[in-house]
């Protein structure tokens, strides 16, 4: 009988003990990153569809652009990477003496300018760049290949500076804060092909040319733009080493360290970003530079993803089909939470729109790069108007852009006794935003401990599979309840495999 009573008491105690109780300590004065630049996207000027002379003609009509901007208005990206080619905008070839023929008054240039107009109006920090040496990555059959000798060719450097001078001093853009000399120079697909010395010399030449022109007060180099997990056997350095070497060699010539990463899902889900990339954030602190992800996404090389690509008659191998799935919203939220907690100053998601690029940018309509929040040309390219709708991962990514404002401090957040639950906290004056992702298969009850005023009311956004609220346009809708800390404590529940964002911002 005594044994039965003991068992009954134990069972009663167990039934009253909260299951999966997790404590989260937020130290609002312990700053991980000051002056956060912002999260955002890569949005390029649709080279196949931007003008009547483009590969597909003028498919990106003013109405199409207006819808893109309307969606960005909700997202509020604060960091945008725009990468292009001189020969798509203002370089019309070379004369008989191999001098570049420059024209800044083209229809193509005006498309870039109207995109910059949007960034200027909305105070978006722009990282502008070029894919590589003109006519060496794209349009190689135009007859001008080999005229420019590399990323360290002074003719190309002069062209870039003239273009930036036009955009900044003639057109008046102040939003262009950074410039990429070559996209992913450590890759064997780039014009540099892993030649670090060529890239370093070109970047140093460009920095000096910007100083000579007085442009360095407005725009500086962000780099090296290397893919962190790509190790090109032709290069003297691994992808990670490119970042360290550039920081050592060019710390006085660069305004920001900047890298790319396409992470395997298990790396993100295991919380490895905060381990694998911590040394890069530390290097940035050592040389007193901000550090950014210019492109952030998940790896697309899995057999499962490529099988899905093969089933899509319009997708190329460089596509991530998970953008159609609820799970991608969780993975990308998980990634950016870890990135912020590691000490980075922002990330640009690759990419805003499927309609921007095709495989090798050859313009084949059955080889589009599916990575976007939508496909603006779903009707025209795929005969599928539904493909133009906002996809699930817009929900989580847009919230991390919208409610983690520039100038915020990312503060120390400690999650106790729960692997797979990740939390980031941003403080901006009296405004507080808390992002939470639960990657486990269990629901959790969280106690958040933080020095937050009891009269601060939090909007709550909840992203659960088949249970997240959006309006008629696909924009996130907050729950009706308003949450507040009582005696520096807030208790909430977080469902398995879900994302939640709490913010005191009221917009």
Secondary structure, DSSP 8 states (H G I E B T S, - for coil): -HHHHHHHHHHHHHHHS-TTEEEEEEEEEEEEESS----EEE----TTTSSTTSTT-S-S-HHHHHHHHHHHHHH--SEEEEEE-HHHHTEEEE-TT--EEE-S-SHHHHHHHHHHHHHHHTT-EEEEEESSSTTTSS-GGGS-TTSS--TT-HHHHHHHHHHHHIIIIIS----EEEEESSTTTTSTTSSSTT-HHHHHHHHHHHHHHHHHHTGGGT-EEEEEEEETT---TTSSS-HHHHHHHHHHHHTTTEEEEEEEEEE-HHHHHTT-HHHHSHHHHHHHHHTT-EEEEEEEEE---SHHHHHHHHH-TTB-SS--GGGGSHHHHHHHHHHHHHHHHHT---EEES-SBGGG-BGGG---TT-B---SSB-TTHHHHHS-GGGGS--THHHHHHHHHHSS-TT-EEEEEEEES-TTEEEEEEEETTEEEEEEEE-SSS-EEEEEE----TT--BEEEEE-TT---B-TTS-B---S--B--SSSEEEEEE-TTEEEEEES---
